[in-house]
Each structure stands twice: as structure tokens, then as C-alpha cells.
Amino acid sequence: MYLMRFNPRFFYLLPIILTVGFAYWYFSPATHVPVQDSWRMPVASSEVDEPITPLPLTLNLDPNKVALGKRLFNDTRLSANNTISCASCHDLAHGGVDGRPRAFGIGGAMGAINVPTVFNSGFNFRQFWDGRAASLEDQIDGPVQHPKEMGSSWSQVVAVLSDDSSYRSDFKVIYRSGITPETVKDAIAMFERSLYTPNSKFDRYLRGEKNSLDGEEIAGYQLFKEVGCVACHQGVNVGGNMYEKIGLVENYFEQRGNIEQVDFGRFNITKDEEHRYEFRVPSLRNVALTAPYFHDASAVDLKQAVAIMGKFQLGVDLKPDEIHRIVKFLNTLTGEYEGRSLSQAEPTGHEK
């Protein structure tokens, strides 16, 4: 075996090399796209050593971009026929989803997949169930141009917004380049990053407020860890930071039947057989408000979702009392938006 000869002088030079390298990295100018802020996810402190960390209580976001992005998020003129906005599928009064198994787009066109929540999406490592978008800015291209969603084009969106004097004024103040596809996406993405929901009961528990959870909720969290749920659902977003196959222990799709193209997940993007049936793990924050569950909306409530995950992902036949305790814990993940608990909003329940 060949071994590189060790030079003792390297040992003394190593601290200097590391220090200079760190200084260069730290003080070098950012190389982000100019319209995007150098936004980084802050790290929240926790008083307990747990695999889940609390959401930060505040984020450093440009308020002018957030306000402009909110207006765009709710503007139906981003769609080809002026009927669909981002908020049509991501209803902030209903957990950031539409409550349907599949979304409806322009002309009543039905989408292929269950809508993921927009809340806390800024903390996901990739966007969409199959992870095809690397950022919120990239993600916005999808619905705007998809023929079954908003069915528009960036040339049409820019033209429509440019005809609005108030938009022209707002964009001119915030962006030197005015109204462009990049600035529109930047503003919407900034608003979406503002849709975070801190201060859930469980976050308060993690910060040291031991009385924020009752005994049954704590028991549910312990079971959540013991059976293995936490292997995929951890970190600041309780998920959203990795890919995983559906059906690790038992073949979920074979038992469910009626396999569709969308069920192939990440394989549709990479064409790598290793990625067939693989999806981005969803965040469990506010999960009590986002039924139905999974990319195929096959679970109508949390009890069913927990039972399915236990069987197909963990190989565990959870008993009713165990499912009950885990669901009790999951209910503690509902956070606050604009100082108000999301649980105060109406539950999801559009007519299917």
C-alpha cells in the first residue's frame, strides 16, 4: 500500500492555512443572482438535545419584497385566463393547501398530484414532491407555465404586470431592472419564505417550556422516535431535508394498485432506477391541517397516514392506542402565522 510521506512542517502550517481559507470564504462577496437576497436559514436554539429543532422566531426578510410578493401570490392575472392564483391551491386559511386530492387549474383541469403546503417551504432542501426545483425561485416556473395549472408564460405575465401602473411603480422602487421574470419570481419567493410558522407547542417544549406538552403528547413523541419516524422526519422542518422511497419494507404501490407515471417520483426527473418511487420527505409542521396526505392523497386523516407509514416504511403494525399517541404529538406541530395559531383557521374540507 502506498502511503504519502508526512512532512512535519505541514502540521505547523495547517492552522494558518485553515485560518486564511476561512477568512477568504467568509469575506468574499456573494455570487448569488443579483435580484435574490443572500438569505440563509437562521439556526434556532434549543434547550434540549433532540433530533428536531424549533423554527426561528424571526427571519430577516426584505419587507418591501414580501409585500410585493404577497400581492403577486394572490393575483389571478398570473394565469392565462385570469382565474387562478398561487393562493388558489395554497390557501393560507387552510394550512397552505387546497384540501383536495388533486389540484384544479385553469379551465377546471385536474392536476396529477396532491398539493404540498406552502407554509415553511423555505426550509425544504428541494421543492416539489420529486425535488425537481432547487429553490423557491425555480419552483415558481412550474405552476405559472404548466398547462394544467396557471397555463401562462413569462412573456404574458410580464406584459400583464407592465400594464399595471402600480406594479410598475412598486417594481421600479425595489428592483433596478423593473418587471422581469427574475424579479417576479424573487418577490414571490420572498413572500413564500415569510410563510413560516414558529412557536408551536412542540417548539416551545424544545425551548424549555416543559409544561407546553401534556403526558400523552410527550409519550407520542417518544413513540415517534422509538418506532423510527424520526429517521426521516427531523431537523428544523420535521422533514423536507431528504429523499426516501415509499414502500421500504412492503411494496406500497403493488398493494395500492393503479400505478401512474406520477408515482415514479424522482425517477421521472433523473431516469435512474434507484430513484423510482422516491420522493422528497414532506415536512410534518402543521400536518394536522393539511389532509389528505401523501403525494397520492391516499390517506384521508392522520390516523390512516400514521398506520400506512408504520406498515410500509417501518414494518410496524401500530396498535390503535399507539397511533392515537403519535397523532397527539403531530397535533403539537401546528405553529403560528402573523401571531395567530393556524389551528384557529377552518380545517381543510373543500368539496371533493
Sequence and secondary structure as in RCSB ss.txt:
>XXXX:A:sequence
MYLMRFNPRFFYLLPIILTVGFAYWYFSPATHVPVQDSWRMPVASSEVDEPITPLPLTLNLDPNKVALGKRLFND
TRLSANNTISCASCHDLAHGGVDGRPRAFGIGGAMGAINVPTVFNSGFNFRQFWDGRAASLEDQIDGPVQHPKEM
GSSWSQVVAVLSDDSSYRSDFKVIYRSGITPETVKDAIAMFERSLYTPNSKFDRYLRGEKNSLDGEEIAGYQLFK
EVGCVACHQGVNVGGNMYEKIGLVENYFEQRGNIEQVDFGRFNITKDEEHRYEFRVPSLRNVALTAPYFHDASAV
DLKQAVAIMGKFQLGVDLKPDEIHRIVKFLNTLTGEYEGRSLSQAEPTGHEK
>XXXX:A:secstr
       HHHHHHHHHHHHHHHHHHHHS   S TTS          SS  SB    S     HHHHHHHHHHHT 
GGGSTTS   HHHHSBGGGTTB SSSS B GGG B SS     TTGGG SSBSTT  BSSHHHHHHHHHH TTTT
   HHHHHHHHHT HHHHHHHHHH TT S HHHHHHHHHHHHHT      HHHHHHTT GGGS HHHHHHHHHHH
HTTGGGTS BTTTS S EEES SSS HHHHH    GGGGBTHHHH  GGGTTEEE    TTGGGS SBSTT  BS
SHHHHHHHHIIIII     HHHHHHHHHHHGGG  EETTEEGGGS       
